[in-house]
Amino acid sequence: MSGDSVDNCELKGRVALVTGASRNIGRAIALTLAEAGASIAIVARADQIAAESVAREVEAKGSRATVLLGDVSREADAARLVSQTVEIFGGLDLLVNNAAIRREAPVEQLSFAEWREVMGVTLDGAFLMSRAAIPHLLASNGGAIVNIGGLTAYTGAVNRAHVISAKAGLDGFTKALAHELGPQGVTVNLVSPGMIDTNRAHTSSGGEPTHHNTTRTLVGRRGTPEEVAAAVLYLAGPAARFVTGQTLHVNGGAFLP
């Protein structure tokens, strides 16, 4: 491997599709999986420039990358994103459902369209991407799905009813899929980040979540996207083949289940 890649090839020859991969946690996941040897399909809804920047970083680590644009909440787009990944790389071994919309508004001010948009990307998107990916994951020797949840799905928070409901739905979806796919050799798990230091300048909310002002971690700091990505790598790798239907909390002790 070339560039600044590390001596870690546990995912060599594997293919991963990461949604919402153009920045922050999604970017970190793509780069971490690439360092482990995986080829990466970098999926973004619209920001091709940011996605191509991540692709260059992946390639600098010695792994293959492709950029795919699409809206995971649209059935046709989800099917196309998976089929293009398989066509380019020859298969699919890992799906990371990271795409999400994180907005804040009191329930009484939420329009149904705003509610549906958040549900569409976060929960419907995970369903549509998973459904399209399952035939290919079943053909893989050790396929895996990793969904990315969120702290407030377990603690609650003000002004985030749509986001919390969507992320809580991911928890149930993960368990349901684990039951269905476990007997066929595909693991399904959820990583739940909390209090992660990310760049929110380009997010839909455009600022710091309100609950960050009152939530504290036990370790006295916020986490990094790379620490979330490390959890995804574990669940995607050969060491976690006996782990399925689980939620791995990465929040510095901000929530203790």
C-alpha positions as CSV (number, residue, x, y, z in Angstrom):
1,M,0.0,0.0,0.0
2,S,1.1,3.5,-0.7
3,G,0.8,7.0,0.8
4,D,0.2,7.2,4.6
5,S,-1.6,3.9,4.9
6,V,-1.1,1.8,8.0
7,D,0.0,-1.8,8.2
8,N,-3.6,-3.1,8.6
9,C,-5.1,-5.3,5.9
10,E,-7.9,-7.0,7.7
11,L,-10.4,-5.8,5.1
12,K,-8.1,-6.4,2.1
13,G,-10.2,-7.4,-0.9
14,R,-13.4,-6.3,0.7
15,V,-15.8,-3.7,-0.7
16,A,-17.6,-1.2,1.5
17,L,-20.3,1.3,0.6
18,V,-20.6,4.3,3.0
19,T,-23.5,6.7,2.8
20,G,-23.1,10.3,3.9
21,A,-19.4,9.8,3.4
22,S,-18.3,13.3,2.2
23,R,-17.5,14.7,5.6
24,N,-17.3,14.3,9.4
25,I,-18.1,10.8,10.7
26,G,-18.8,9.4,7.2
27,R,-15.5,10.6,5.9
28,A,-13.7,9.1,8.9
29,I,-15.4,5.8,8.4
30,A,-14.4,5.7,4.7
31,L,-10.8,6.5,5.5
32,T,-10.6,4.0,8.3
33,L,-12.0,1.2,6.2
34,A,-9.6,2.2,3.4
35,E,-6.7,2.0,5.8
36,A,-7.7,-1.6,6.5
37,G,-7.6,-2.4,2.8
38,A,-11.2,-2.1,1.7
39,S,-12.3,-0.5,-1.6
40,I,-14.8,2.3,-0.8
41,A,-17.9,3.5,-2.6
42,I,-18.3,7.1,-1.3
43,V,-21.9,8.1,-1.4
44,A,-23.1,11.7,-1.1
45,R,-26.4,13.3,-2.0
46,A,-25.1,16.3,-3.8
47,D,-21.6,17.5,-2.7
48,Q,-19.4,16.0,-5.4
49,I,-16.5,18.2,-4.6
50,A,-16.3,17.1,-1.0
51,A,-16.9,13.4,-1.9
52,E,-14.1,13.6,-4.5
53,S,-11.8,15.0,-1.9
54,V,-12.5,12.0,0.3
55,A,-11.9,9.7,-2.7
56,R,-8.4,11.2,-3.2
57,E,-7.7,10.6,0.5
58,V,-8.8,7.0,0.2
59,E,-6.6,6.5,-2.9
60,A,-3.6,8.0,-1.1
61,K,-4.0,5.2,1.4
62,G,-3.6,2.6,-1.4
63,S,-7.2,1.7,-1.7
64,R,-9.7,2.0,-4.5
65,A,-12.5,4.6,-4.4
66,T,-15.5,5.7,-6.4
67,V,-17.8,8.6,-5.9
68,L,-21.6,8.0,-6.3
69,L,-24.2,10.7,-6.0
70,G,-27.8,9.9,-5.0
71,D,-30.6,10.3,-2.6
72,V,-30.9,7.2,-0.3
73,S,-34.5,8.1,0.5
74,R,-35.4,7.4,-3.2
75,E,-36.0,3.8,-4.1
76,A,-34.5,4.0,-7.5
77,D,-31.4,5.9,-6.3
78,A,-30.8,3.3,-3.5
79,A,-30.9,0.5,-6.0
80,R,-28.7,2.3,-8.4
81,L,-26.1,3.1,-5.8
82,V,-25.7,-0.5,-4.8
83,S,-25.7,-1.8,-8.4
84,Q,-23.1,0.7,-9.5
85,T,-20.9,-0.3,-6.5
86,V,-21.1,-4.0,-7.5
87,E,-20.5,-3.2,-11.1
88,I,-17.4,-1.1,-10.4
89,F,-15.8,-3.3,-7.7
90,G,-17.3,-6.7,-8.5
91,G,-19.2,-7.2,-5.3
92,L,-20.3,-5.7,-1.9
93,D,-19.2,-6.9,1.5
94,L,-20.1,-4.1,3.9
95,L,-22.9,-1.5,3.9
96,V,-22.6,1.5,6.3
97,N,-25.8,3.4,6.7
98,N,-24.6,6.8,7.9
99,A,-26.6,9.3,5.9
100,A,-28.9,11.4,8.1
101,I,-30.5,14.8,8.6
102,R,-30.1,16.4,12.0
103,R,-32.3,19.4,12.4
104,E,-33.9,21.1,15.5
105,A,-37.4,22.5,15.9
106,P,-40.2,22.3,18.4
107,V,-42.8,19.6,17.5
108,E,-45.5,22.2,17.1
109,Q,-43.4,24.0,14.5
110,L,-42.5,20.9,12.5
111,S,-44.2,20.5,9.2
112,F,-45.1,17.0,8.1
113,A,-42.7,17.5,5.1
114,E,-39.8,18.2,7.5
115,W,-40.7,15.2,9.6
116,R,-40.8,13.0,6.5
117,E,-37.6,14.3,5.1
118,V,-35.7,13.3,8.2
119,M,-37.4,10.0,8.4
120,G,-36.8,9.5,4.6
121,V,-33.1,9.9,4.7
122,T,-32.3,8.3,8.1
123,L,-34.7,5.4,8.4
124,D,-36.2,4.9,4.9
125,G,-32.7,5.3,3.5
126,A,-31.3,2.6,5.7
127,F,-34.1,0.3,4.7
128,L,-33.8,0.9,1.0
129,M,-30.0,0.6,0.9
130,S,-30.1,-2.5,3.0
131,R,-32.8,-4.2,0.9
132,A,-30.8,-3.5,-2.2
133,A,-27.6,-4.6,-0.7
134,I,-28.7,-7.9,0.9
135,P,-28.4,-10.2,-2.1
136,H,-24.8,-9.1,-2.5
137,L,-24.0,-9.3,1.2
138,L,-25.4,-12.9,1.2
139,A,-23.0,-13.7,-1.6
140,S,-20.1,-12.3,0.4
141,N,-18.1,-14.5,2.8
142,G,-18.9,-12.5,5.9
143,G,-21.2,-9.7,4.8
144,A,-22.0,-7.0,7.3
145,I,-24.3,-4.0,7.8
146,V,-23.4,-1.2,10.2
147,N,-26.1,1.4,10.9
148,I,-25.1,4.7,12.5
149,G,-27.5,5.8,15.3
150,G,-27.3,8.6,17.9
151,L,-27.1,9.3,21.6
152,T,-30.4,11.1,21.8
153,A,-32.3,8.1,20.6
154,Y,-31.7,6.7,24.1
155,T,-31.6,9.9,26.2
156,G,-34.1,12.1,24.4
157,A,-33.6,15.8,23.8
158,V,-35.6,18.9,23.1
159,N,-36.4,20.0,19.6
160,R,-35.3,16.8,18.0
161,A,-38.4,14.6,17.9
162,H,-38.0,13.8,14.2
163,V,-34.3,13.0,14.5
164,I,-34.7,11.0,17.7
165,S,-37.6,9.0,16.2
166,A,-35.7,8.2,13.1
167,K,-32.6,7.1,15.0
168,A,-34.6,5.1,17.5
169,G,-36.2,3.4,14.5
170,L,-32.7,2.4,13.3
171,D,-32.2,0.5,16.6
172,G,-35.3,-1.6,16.0
173,F,-34.4,-2.1,12.3
174,T,-31.0,-3.3,13.3
175,K,-32.4,-5.9,15.6
176,A,-34.9,-7.1,13.1
177,L,-32.4,-7.4,10.3
178,A,-30.0,-9.3,12.7
179,H,-32.7,-11.9,13.2
180,E,-33.3,-12.3,9.5
181,L,-29.8,-12.3,8.2
182,G,-27.8,-13.9,11.1
183,P,-28.6,-17.5,10.1
184,Q,-27.3,-16.6,6.6
185,G,-24.0,-15.3,7.8
186,V,-24.6,-11.6,7.6
187,T,-24.1,-9.5,10.8
188,V,-26.1,-6.3,11.4
189,N,-25.1,-3.9,14.2
190,L,-25.5,-0.3,15.2
191,V,-22.9,2.2,16.3
192,S,-24.4,5.0,18.4
193,P,-22.1,8.1,18.6
194,G,-22.5,10.8,21.2
195,M,-20.8,14.1,21.8
196,I,-18.6,13.9,18.8
197,D,-16.5,16.9,17.7
198,T,-17.5,17.5,14.1
199,N,-17.6,20.4,11.7
200,R,-21.3,21.5,11.6
201,A,-20.9,24.5,9.3
202,H,-22.4,22.5,6.4
203,T,-25.0,20.6,8.3
204,S,-28.7,21.1,7.9
205,S,-29.0,22.5,11.5
206,G,-26.0,24.8,10.9
207,G,-25.0,24.9,14.5
208,E,-24.3,23.2,17.8
209,P,-27.1,20.8,19.0
210,T,-29.0,22.2,22.0
211,H,-28.4,19.0,24.0
212,H,-24.7,19.5,23.8
213,N,-25.0,22.3,26.3
214,T,-26.3,20.0,29.0
215,T,-24.7,16.6,28.2
216,R,-21.3,15.8,29.7
217,T,-19.0,12.9,29.1
218,L,-17.3,10.9,31.9
219,V,-13.9,11.2,30.2
220,G,-14.0,15.0,30.1
221,R,-13.8,15.6,26.4
222,R,-15.7,15.0,23.2
223,G,-15.0,12.1,20.9
224,T,-13.5,12.3,17.4
225,P,-15.0,10.9,14.2
226,E,-12.1,8.5,14.0
227,E,-13.1,6.9,17.3
228,V,-16.6,6.3,15.9
229,A,-14.9,4.9,12.7
230,A,-12.8,2.5,14.8
231,A,-16.0,0.9,16.2
232,V,-17.4,0.5,12.6
233,L,-14.1,-1.2,11.6
234,Y,-14.3,-3.7,14.4
235,L,-17.9,-4.6,13.5
236,A,-17.0,-4.9,9.9
237,G,-14.0,-7.1,10.5
238,P,-13.3,-10.7,11.0
239,A,-13.0,-10.3,14.8
240,A,-16.8,-9.5,15.1
241,R,-18.3,-12.4,13.3
242,F,-20.0,-13.5,16.5
243,V,-21.4,-10.0,17.2
244,T,-24.8,-9.2,15.7
245,G,-28.0,-7.3,16.7
246,Q,-25.9,-5.1,19.1
247,T,-25.6,-1.4,19.7
248,L,-22.1,-0.2,20.4
249,H,-22.2,3.2,22.2
250,V,-19.3,5.5,21.5
251,N,-20.0,8.5,23.7
252,G,-17.4,8.8,26.5
253,G,-19.8,7.7,29.1
254,A,-22.4,10.3,28.4
255,F,-25.0,7.5,28.4
256,L,-24.6,4.2,30.2
257,P,-27.2,1.6,29.0
